Structure formats: C-alpha cells, structure tokens
Amino acid sequence: MIIENQKSISTIENDLLSSVNWSRNFKLWMGLLIVSLIVCLYFYFLQLRDGLSVTGLGDFVSWGLYISNFVFFVAASLIGMLITSVMGLLNIKWITPIARIAEILAIGFAMVAGLIIITDMGRPDRLHHVFMFGRVQSPIVWDIAIVITYVAISLMLYYIPLIPDIALCNKKLIGLSKFQRRIYKVLSFGWADKPEQFELIHKFSKILMVLIIPIAISIHTVTSWLFAMTLRAGWDSSIFGPYFVAGAFVAGCAAIIIAMYVFRTAFNLKDYITDMHFDKMGQLFVLVSLVYVYFNINEIIVPAYKLREGEATHLMSMLTGHNSFMFWLVQIGGLLIPFILLLFNKMRKPLPIMLISIVVLVAAWFKRYLIVVPIQEHPYMPIQNVPEKFMHYSPTTAEIAITVASFILFLIIVSFLAKLFPVIPVWEVKNELGHKNNS
C-alpha cells in the first residue's frame, strides 16, 4: 500500500484534485516566469540580428554554454524512462505517486533540449535543411531525430494513463473556465470508466514503457557520440555512451527528488508522497551514483596511465590547472560527498535529501560544462599566430540570459502541466488502495 491509513474514494479525489486550480498565486508565478522569459528572449533577438558574434564562441571554442546546457537537459530527461518504464515494468509499487512527476519532468527537459539546439545555430532559419538535406552519416541528424522521437513517446506515456483523471477533472471540478472545461472534454475522449478501457490503458502503457527504454538510452548515447566520434583529446573515448547514461540517471534522480519535495509541500501531498518515497529515491540515488563514480574514475585513470601528449595537457588543466577548482568541486562536492551522505538514513529524509539533490543538480550542470568547454581550449595542432582570446572562453551576458531562458521555459512547462492535471494519478492510487476504478 502507498498510504498507511485507508482513505475513502472521495477523500482521495479531493486531495489529489485540490492542486488543479489556477489560483491567484499560480497566475502571479506564471506572470513572473513569462516576464522573465521575455526579458531573456530579448537577448536571443540580438543574437538573431547580429549573429553568434554576441556570444563568447570563437574559432577554437565553438561549443560553449548552449551545448553544455543541451547535454544537461538531455541527461535530466532520462528520469522519465528510469522511473516510469524500468521500474514500472519491474512492477515496483512505491513509484506510483511519483511516476507522473517523472514524466512531467521528462517532457519539460526533452522539449527544451530540442529548442536549445536551435539557440546554438547561427542560422536557425535554415533548420529545415537538417530534415531536407541531412546526411545519415551525421551524428547531429541522429541526435535531432532521437530527441523528437523521445519527446513524442514521452508525451504519449504521460497522456494515455492521464485520460481517466482528465475525465475525473471534468466531472468533479467546479468553477472551471469554458476553455479549461473544453480542454478536459476533448482530451478525455468520452472516457466512461469501463473495465475494458482500463485494460487498454494498461496494454498501451506497457508497450510504450518497452519502446521508450531503447529510445531514452539512445538519446544520451547519441549525444555522447557527438563528442566521442572525434579525434580530439578528452573526447576520443569508447566509454562516453554508458558514461553519459550513468550521469544522466544521477542528474534525473536529483531533479525528481527536488520536484517531489516542491509538489509535496505546495500541494499538501504529504499523505501520498511520504518519507518512504524519499528514502527509496535516496537508495536509488546511491545505486546510480555508485555506477557514475566508477565511470568518473575510469575517465581519469585510463588516459592518466598512458599520458599521451594531448591527453596530458587536458588532464593537467583539469587536475591542477585553471579548471581544477571547478573540477574538484564538482567531483567531491557534487558527487562523492552526496554519495556518502545518502548512505545514512537521516540524510534520506525529505528536507536533507532535497538540499543534497540541489547541490548534485547544480554540480551536474557544471560537469557538462567541464566535458564540453575545457577540451576545446587545447586544439589538435600547436597554437601559432592566433589571438590570445581564441584560447579562452568566457560566456557573454547574451549567452547567460539565453541559457537562463531555457530554465524559465522548463519551469513554465512543468508548472502549467502540474496545474492543468493532477500530479499524482488518482485512479492508480485508488487501485493501490483496493478501490475499484470502474463505475
């Protein structure tokens, strides 16, 4: 059972539908996000007008903040697959209240990841050329195709199990606007709470759970291939695929724990997202972190043993050079210490694990920056007769603002979905508690 005390059907419905309202605070929150987004998009207008010259990108460092951010968003989006699909297919019951939250995050991260690709383009008006003239040999074409596929399947995996709750919203909620009620009526597809309808949902959900696993693994594996399929020292690695996937699970676990805490507090869901769920997520966090620690050690020790010229220059920059402070802060403060802390039961309580997850998520972003940027500051050939600025990268105000815009857009998507539909599946919770879902 998810909840220790038995609750009536009406209590469960009232508890889980209470968050579905466009309150004054929600409108203020969305207004603040939209205004902030507009301010940040002004800088994107400048980039469209003046080109990538408004950024700190140059001849050597041609991938900077944008690609670091893209890799981070793709990584965090994998949490939907891990929670909903892998653990769902294993029939792990405790994930029921958090599975939909994982899908909301996956949709938000994956959709924004696709848009981040466009921000890195000097001529976004030629985006359609990728689809019209893209070559199958290009990993970038693979990346775009797999991102679109992952977003599509994630939307279906989120929407299909949501249909009974959409119909319930239309039936139970009062004071809805005509627009909102129309949305519920259309999206519920005439749902009638019949047993055969629930059977269809289970059937299609299982199919999607199976389909999304290879797609989700591919999305981050293909992203890693954008780096690994070069001869550049630091990227020329055969472990980048599983290394990126392991890191994605760590970032995703941190993201969902933060979301669990926010929704539990804001929507008063303590009876449904309990301390047990945080403890279980903490244990999962420790498991994926252990795998990620292994890959981090492997990433350093193998090239350090061989110390080829290019690898040696890069490693010295990371371990003792101008990138060393960020590197050790990310490795020790953002991975090793959180891993050790979460071994203790007290640190897997809601507030401590949420704070740890914030640290890990921030460190995960800077880890992607360390993967993308420092390596480009050491080109293949000896540096001769080039400006000093070519050898260093500093993001501009425009880059920072456009990067912040991606986080704001993510918050808008998540906030909108969380207020339009229940964040916890009502019919699945009732089913867990032994209540019949059909009328």
C-alpha positions as CSV (number, residue, x, y, z in Angstrom):
1,M,0.0,0.0,0.0
2,I,1.1,3.5,-0.8
3,I,-0.7,5.1,2.1
4,E,-0.7,3.7,5.6
5,N,-4.3,4.7,6.5
6,Q,-7.2,3.8,4.4
7,K,-8.9,6.7,2.7
8,S,-12.3,6.9,1.1
9,I,-12.6,7.4,-2.7
10,S,-14.0,11.0,-2.2
11,T,-11.1,11.9,0.1
12,I,-8.5,10.6,-2.3
13,E,-10.2,12.5,-5.2
14,N,-10.5,15.7,-3.2
15,D,-6.9,15.5,-2.0
16,L,-5.4,14.9,-5.4
17,L,-7.6,17.2,-7.4
18,S,-7.2,20.1,-5.0
19,S,-4.0,21.2,-6.8
20,V,-5.8,21.5,-10.1
21,N,-6.8,25.2,-9.8
22,W,-5.5,28.4,-11.4
23,S,-5.2,30.3,-8.2
24,R,-4.0,33.9,-7.9
25,N,-0.6,32.7,-6.7
26,F,-0.3,30.5,-9.7
27,K,-1.2,33.3,-12.1
28,L,1.4,35.6,-10.4
29,W,4.0,32.8,-10.6
30,M,3.3,32.3,-14.3
31,G,3.3,36.0,-14.9
32,L,6.7,36.4,-13.3
33,L,8.1,33.5,-15.4
34,I,6.7,34.9,-18.6
35,V,8.0,38.4,-18.0
36,S,11.4,36.9,-17.1
37,L,11.3,34.8,-20.3
38,I,10.5,37.9,-22.4
39,V,13.5,39.8,-21.0
40,C,15.8,36.8,-21.7
41,L,14.4,36.4,-25.2
42,Y,15.4,40.0,-26.0
43,F,19.0,38.8,-26.0
44,Y,18.0,36.0,-28.3
45,F,16.6,38.7,-30.6
46,L,20.0,40.4,-30.5
47,Q,21.6,37.1,-31.4
48,L,19.3,36.6,-34.4
49,R,20.0,40.1,-35.5
50,D,23.8,40.2,-35.0
51,G,24.6,36.5,-35.2
52,L,26.8,34.4,-32.8
53,S,29.2,37.3,-32.5
54,V,27.2,38.4,-29.4
55,T,28.4,35.2,-27.7
56,G,31.8,34.3,-26.5
57,L,32.2,31.5,-29.0
58,G,35.1,31.6,-31.4
59,D,37.3,29.6,-33.7
60,F,38.6,27.2,-31.0
61,V,35.7,27.0,-28.5
62,S,32.8,26.7,-30.9
63,W,30.6,24.8,-28.4
64,G,30.0,26.6,-25.1
65,L,27.2,27.4,-22.7
66,Y,24.5,26.3,-25.1
67,I,25.8,22.8,-25.8
68,S,26.7,22.3,-22.2
69,N,23.1,23.2,-21.3
70,F,21.8,20.9,-24.1
71,V,23.7,17.9,-22.7
72,F,22.4,18.7,-19.2
73,F,18.8,18.9,-20.3
74,V,19.0,15.7,-22.3
75,A,20.6,14.0,-19.3
76,A,17.9,15.1,-16.8
77,S,15.1,14.0,-19.2
78,L,16.1,10.3,-18.8
79,I,14.4,10.2,-15.3
80,G,11.1,9.5,-17.0
81,M,12.4,6.3,-18.5
82,L,14.1,5.2,-15.3
83,I,11.1,5.7,-13.1
84,T,8.1,5.1,-15.3
85,S,9.4,2.4,-17.6
86,V,12.2,0.4,-16.0
87,M,10.8,0.4,-12.5
88,G,7.2,0.2,-13.8
89,L,8.0,-2.9,-15.9
90,L,9.6,-4.4,-12.7
91,N,6.2,-3.8,-11.0
92,I,7.7,-1.7,-8.2
93,K,4.7,-0.3,-6.5
94,W,6.2,2.6,-4.5
95,I,6.8,4.6,-7.7
96,T,3.0,5.0,-8.3
97,P,2.7,8.6,-6.7
98,I,5.9,9.9,-8.4
99,A,5.7,8.3,-11.9
100,R,3.7,11.1,-13.3
101,I,6.0,13.7,-11.8
102,A,8.9,11.9,-13.6
103,E,7.1,12.1,-16.9
104,I,6.3,15.8,-16.5
105,L,10.0,16.5,-15.9
106,A,11.0,14.2,-18.8
107,I,8.7,16.1,-21.1
108,G,9.9,19.5,-19.9
109,F,13.6,18.7,-20.1
110,A,13.3,16.9,-23.5
111,M,11.2,19.6,-25.2
112,V,13.5,22.4,-24.0
113,A,16.6,20.4,-25.0
114,G,15.3,20.4,-28.6
115,L,14.9,24.2,-28.5
116,I,18.4,24.6,-27.1
117,I,19.9,23.1,-30.3
118,I,18.3,25.9,-32.2
119,T,19.9,28.6,-30.0
120,D,23.3,27.3,-30.9
121,M,22.6,27.7,-34.6
122,G,23.9,30.7,-36.4
123,R,21.2,30.5,-39.0
124,P,18.1,28.9,-37.3
125,D,16.1,29.9,-40.4
126,R,17.8,27.0,-42.1
127,L,16.8,24.4,-39.5
128,H,14.6,22.7,-42.1
129,H,17.7,21.9,-44.1
130,V,18.6,19.3,-41.5
131,F,15.4,17.4,-42.4
132,M,15.6,18.1,-46.1
133,F,19.3,17.6,-46.7
134,G,20.6,15.9,-43.6
135,R,23.1,13.1,-44.1
136,V,22.6,9.8,-42.3
137,Q,26.4,9.8,-41.6
138,S,26.0,12.8,-39.3
139,P,25.5,12.2,-35.6
140,I,23.8,15.6,-35.4
141,V,21.0,14.3,-37.6
142,W,20.7,11.2,-35.4
143,D,20.5,13.4,-32.3
144,I,17.7,15.6,-33.6
145,A,15.7,12.5,-34.8
146,I,16.1,10.7,-31.5
147,V,15.2,13.9,-29.4
148,I,11.9,14.3,-31.4
149,T,11.1,10.6,-31.1
150,Y,11.7,10.7,-27.3
151,V,9.5,13.8,-26.8
152,A,6.7,12.1,-28.8
153,I,6.8,8.9,-26.9
154,S,7.2,10.7,-23.5
155,L,4.1,12.7,-24.3
156,M,2.1,9.6,-25.1
157,L,3.4,7.8,-22.0
158,Y,2.3,10.8,-20.0
159,Y,-1.1,11.4,-21.7
160,I,-2.5,7.8,-22.1
161,P,-2.5,7.0,-18.3
162,L,-3.8,10.5,-17.7
163,I,-7.1,10.1,-19.6
164,P,-9.1,8.7,-16.6
165,D,-8.0,11.6,-14.5
166,I,-8.8,14.2,-17.2
167,A,-12.4,12.8,-17.3
168,L,-12.5,13.0,-13.5
169,C,-11.4,16.6,-13.6
170,N,-14.2,17.4,-16.0
171,K,-16.7,15.6,-13.8
172,K,-15.6,16.7,-10.3
173,L,-14.0,20.1,-10.6
174,I,-16.3,23.1,-10.2
175,G,-15.7,26.7,-11.3
176,L,-13.8,25.8,-14.4
177,S,-13.5,28.3,-17.3
178,K,-15.2,27.3,-20.5
179,F,-11.8,27.0,-22.1
180,Q,-10.4,24.6,-19.4
181,R,-13.6,22.5,-19.4
182,R,-13.4,22.3,-23.2
183,I,-9.8,21.0,-22.9
184,Y,-10.8,18.3,-20.4
185,K,-13.8,17.3,-22.6
186,V,-11.8,16.9,-25.7
187,L,-8.8,15.2,-24.1
188,S,-10.9,12.7,-22.2
189,F,-12.2,11.1,-25.4
190,G,-15.5,10.2,-23.9
191,W,-14.0,8.2,-21.1
192,A,-16.6,6.1,-19.3
193,D,-14.7,4.2,-16.5
194,K,-15.3,0.9,-18.2
195,P,-13.1,-2.1,-17.3
196,E,-12.1,-2.7,-21.0
197,Q,-10.9,1.0,-21.2
198,F,-8.6,0.5,-18.2
199,E,-7.4,-2.7,-19.8
200,L,-6.5,-0.8,-23.0
201,I,-4.6,1.8,-21.0
202,H,-2.6,-0.9,-19.2
203,K,-1.8,-2.5,-22.6
204,F,-0.7,0.6,-24.4
205,S,1.2,1.9,-21.4
206,K,3.2,-1.4,-21.3
207,I,4.0,-1.1,-25.0
208,L,5.2,2.5,-24.6
209,M,7.3,1.5,-21.5
210,V,9.1,-1.0,-23.5
211,L,9.5,1.3,-26.6
212,I,10.9,4.2,-24.6
213,I,13.8,2.3,-23.0
214,P,15.9,2.0,-26.1
215,I,14.9,5.4,-27.3
216,A,15.8,7.0,-23.9
217,I,19.2,5.2,-23.8
218,S,19.8,6.2,-27.4
219,I,19.1,9.9,-26.8
220,H,22.0,10.3,-24.5
221,T,24.2,7.7,-26.2
222,V,23.9,9.6,-29.5
223,T,24.6,12.9,-27.7
224,S,27.8,11.3,-26.3
225,W,28.7,10.2,-29.9
226,L,28.7,13.9,-31.0
227,F,31.8,14.2,-28.8
228,A,33.3,10.6,-28.9
229,M,33.3,10.3,-32.7
230,T,36.1,12.9,-32.9
231,L,39.8,12.5,-32.5
232,R,40.1,15.4,-30.1
233,A,41.9,14.5,-26.9
234,G,39.5,14.2,-24.0
235,W,36.5,13.3,-26.2
236,D,38.1,10.4,-28.0
237,S,36.7,7.7,-25.7
238,S,34.8,4.5,-26.1
239,I,33.1,4.7,-22.7
240,F,31.2,8.0,-23.4
241,G,27.9,6.3,-24.2
242,P,27.4,4.4,-20.9
243,Y,29.3,7.2,-19.0
244,F,26.7,9.8,-20.2
245,V,23.8,7.5,-19.4
246,A,25.0,6.8,-15.9
247,G,25.5,10.6,-15.3
248,A,22.0,11.2,-16.7
249,F,20.4,8.9,-14.1
250,V,22.2,10.9,-11.3
251,A,21.0,14.2,-12.6
252,G,17.5,12.9,-13.2
253,C,17.2,11.4,-9.7
254,A,18.3,14.8,-8.2
255,A,15.7,16.6,-10.4
256,I,12.8,14.3,-9.4
257,I,13.6,14.5,-5.7
258,I,13.5,18.3,-5.8
259,A,10.2,18.1,-7.7
260,M,8.8,15.7,-5.2
261,Y,9.6,18.0,-2.3
262,V,8.2,21.1,-4.1
263,F,4.9,19.4,-5.1
264,R,4.5,17.6,-1.7
265,T,4.9,21.0,0.1
266,A,3.0,23.3,-2.4
267,F,0.1,20.9,-2.9
268,N,-0.1,19.4,0.6
269,L,0.6,15.8,-0.6
270,K,2.4,14.5,2.5
271,D,0.0,11.6,2.8
272,Y,0.8,10.4,-0.8
273,I,4.5,11.4,-1.2
274,T,5.7,10.1,2.1
275,D,9.1,9.9,3.8
276,M,9.3,6.3,2.5
277,H,9.3,7.6,-1.1
278,F,12.2,9.9,-0.4
279,D,14.1,7.1,1.4
280,K,13.6,4.8,-1.6
281,M,14.6,7.5,-4.1
282,G,17.7,8.1,-1.9
283,Q,18.6,4.4,-2.1
284,L,18.2,4.5,-5.9
285,F,20.3,7.7,-6.0
286,V,23.1,5.9,-4.1
287,L,22.9,3.0,-6.6
288,V,23.2,5.1,-9.8
289,S,25.8,7.4,-8.1
290,L,28.0,4.3,-7.4
291,V,27.9,3.4,-11.1
292,Y,28.7,7.0,-12.1
293,V,31.6,7.2,-9.6
294,Y,33.1,4.1,-11.4
295,F,32.9,5.9,-14.8
296,N,34.4,9.1,-13.4
297,I,37.4,7.1,-12.1
298,N,37.7,5.3,-15.4
299,E,37.5,8.6,-17.3
300,I,40.6,9.8,-15.5
301,I,42.8,6.8,-14.7
302,V,43.0,5.3,-18.2
303,P,44.3,8.4,-20.0
304,A,46.4,9.3,-17.0
305,Y,48.2,6.0,-17.2
306,K,49.0,6.5,-20.9
307,L,49.6,10.2,-20.8
308,R,49.6,10.9,-24.5
309,E,50.6,14.5,-25.3
310,G,47.1,15.8,-25.9
311,E,45.5,13.9,-23.0
312,A,48.3,15.0,-20.7
313,T,47.7,18.7,-21.5
314,H,43.9,18.3,-20.9
315,L,44.3,16.3,-17.7
316,M,46.8,18.8,-16.2
317,S,44.3,21.6,-17.0
318,M,41.5,19.7,-15.2
319,L,43.5,18.3,-12.2
320,T,45.9,21.2,-11.4
321,G,45.3,23.9,-14.0
322,H,42.8,26.8,-14.4
323,N,39.8,24.3,-14.5
324,S,40.9,22.4,-11.4
325,F,38.8,24.3,-8.8
326,M,35.6,23.6,-10.7
327,F,36.6,20.0,-11.4
328,W,37.4,19.1,-7.8
329,L,34.3,21.0,-6.5
330,V,32.1,19.0,-8.9
331,Q,33.7,15.7,-8.2
332,I,34.0,15.9,-4.4
333,G,31.2,18.4,-3.5
334,G,28.7,17.3,-6.2
335,L,29.2,13.6,-6.3
336,L,31.4,12.0,-3.6
337,I,30.1,13.8,-0.5
338,P,26.4,13.5,-1.5
339,F,27.0,9.8,-2.2
340,I,28.5,9.3,1.3
341,L,25.8,11.4,3.0
342,L,23.0,9.4,1.4
343,L,24.3,6.2,2.9
344,F,22.8,7.4,6.2
345,N,19.1,7.1,6.8
346,K,18.8,10.6,8.4
347,M,20.0,12.2,5.2
348,R,17.3,10.5,3.1
349,K,14.6,12.4,4.9
350,P,12.7,14.9,2.7
351,L,14.5,18.2,3.6
352,P,18.1,16.9,3.7
353,I,17.8,14.8,0.5
354,M,16.2,17.8,-1.3
355,L,19.1,20.1,-0.3
356,I,21.6,17.4,-1.3
357,S,19.8,17.0,-4.7
358,I,20.0,20.7,-5.4
359,V,23.8,20.6,-4.9
360,V,24.0,17.5,-7.1
361,L,21.9,19.0,-9.9
362,V,23.9,22.2,-9.9
363,A,27.1,20.2,-10.0
364,A,25.7,18.0,-12.8
365,W,25.3,21.2,-14.9
366,F,28.9,22.3,-14.3
367,K,30.1,18.7,-15.0
368,R,28.6,19.1,-18.5
369,Y,30.4,22.4,-18.9
370,L,33.7,20.7,-18.0
371,I,33.0,18.0,-20.6
372,V,32.3,20.5,-23.3
373,V,34.4,23.6,-22.9
374,P,38.0,22.9,-21.5
375,I,38.8,20.3,-24.1
376,Q,38.3,22.8,-26.9
377,E,40.8,25.1,-25.4
378,H,43.5,22.6,-26.4
379,P,43.3,22.2,-30.2
380,Y,44.9,19.4,-32.3
381,M,47.8,21.4,-33.7
382,P,50.4,23.6,-31.9
383,I,49.0,27.1,-31.2
384,Q,50.7,29.5,-33.6
385,N,49.9,33.1,-34.5
386,V,46.4,33.3,-33.1
387,P,44.8,35.9,-30.8
388,E,45.0,35.2,-27.1
389,K,41.2,35.3,-26.8
390,F,41.0,32.2,-29.1
391,M,42.5,30.1,-26.3
392,H,40.0,31.1,-23.7
393,Y,36.2,31.1,-23.4
394,S,34.0,33.4,-21.3
395,P,30.3,33.4,-21.8
396,T,28.7,36.8,-22.6
397,T,25.6,38.3,-21.0
398,A,23.6,37.3,-24.0
399,E,24.7,33.7,-23.7
400,I,23.9,33.6,-20.0
401,A,20.5,35.2,-20.5
402,I,19.5,32.8,-23.3
403,T,20.7,29.9,-21.1
404,V,18.6,31.2,-18.2
405,A,15.6,31.4,-20.6
406,S,15.8,27.6,-21.1
407,F,15.3,27.0,-17.4
408,I,12.5,29.5,-17.2
409,L,10.7,27.8,-20.2
410,F,11.2,24.4,-18.4
411,L,9.5,25.8,-15.3
412,I,6.7,27.2,-17.4
413,I,6.0,23.8,-18.9
414,V,6.2,21.9,-15.6
415,S,4.1,24.5,-13.8
416,F,1.4,24.5,-16.5
417,L,1.1,20.7,-16.6
418,A,1.1,20.5,-12.8
419,K,-1.8,22.9,-12.5
420,L,-3.8,21.6,-15.5
421,F,-3.8,18.0,-14.5
422,P,-3.2,16.1,-11.2
423,V,0.5,15.4,-10.5
424,I,-0.4,12.1,-8.8
425,P,-2.5,9.6,-10.8
426,V,-5.8,9.4,-8.9
427,W,-7.1,6.2,-10.5
428,E,-3.8,4.4,-9.8
429,V,-3.8,5.5,-6.2
430,K,-7.4,4.3,-5.7
431,N,-6.4,1.0,-7.3
432,E,-3.5,0.6,-5.0
433,L,-5.8,1.1,-2.0
434,G,-8.2,-1.6,-3.3
435,H,-10.9,0.7,-4.6
436,K,-12.4,-0.2,-8.0
437,N,-11.9,2.3,-10.8
438,N,-14.9,1.4,-12.8
439,S,-18.4,2.5,-12.1
